[in-house]
Amino acid sequence: MERIYVIPLRDVKRVPRTKRSPRAARYVREFLQKHMKSDDVKLDSSVNEKIWERGIQKIPPKIKVKAIKDEDGSVSVTLAE
């Protein structure tokens, strides 16, 4: 199964400035666990680099990702083009 999601990160901006990027990465993982119905979610380094692109304080307002669910239930996530 392959899906493309636009994940809003505006709720993450409510945390302190110095915790935004780590919280955004966790939020992306939780979002995909909920929507793809799998506990095994692996983020690609490109997704992590996009979140951390402007530092720890200035996360992007949303991120577009492609999630692919394998036969064994694991989900791999990459940036969507």
N, C-alpha and C positions, 0 to 999 in steps of 0.2 A: 504494500500500500504506500502510495506517495502523495503527499499533500504539501501545499504552500500556504503558510500562515503569515499574516502581518501582526506582530505581537506589540501591543501598546505598552510602553514603558513609563508612561506619565505617572502612574501610581508609585513608582519607585522614587520619584523626586521628593516624596514626603519624608524620606529618611534623612539623617544628617549628611552633609556634603561629602564627608570623608568615607562614607560607606556605600555610595551609590553604585559604583561599578560592580563590586562583589555581589551586592543585593540584586542587581539587574541580571547577572548571570544565573543566580539561583532562581529568579522569577521566570526566566526563559525556560529553565529545566522544569519547574513546577507547572507552567502553562502547558508544556508538551506532554508531561505525564498525565495531566488531566484530559487533554484533548485526544491524544493517541492511545490512551488507556494502557500504559506500560510503565513499569517502574525503572526499567533499564534505558536511560536516555543518555546518549553520548554527544556532547557538543564538539563540533569541529573547531580547530584553532582559528579559522577565519571568523567565526561567530564571536569568539572571545576577543579577537583583535578589533572587530568592529565596535564592540561595547567599550573597550578600553582605548579607542582611537584618540579621543581628546582628553584622556586622563581619568582620574578617579571621580572628579566632581561633575563633569559635563557629559552625561550619557546621551545617546540619541533619543528623540522622542518616541520612535518606533523602529522596529527591525523586521525585515522580510526574510524568512527562512524557509528552507525546503526540508521536510521531515520524511524519511524513508523507514518504514517498519519492515523488518526482516521476518522470515518464517518462524524464528525462535522467539519473537516478541521484542527484540531489542530495536531501539530507534536511534538512527544516526541523523544528525542535524548539520546542514551546511547553509551558507548564505545563498539566497535565491538571486539569480541574475536579473 
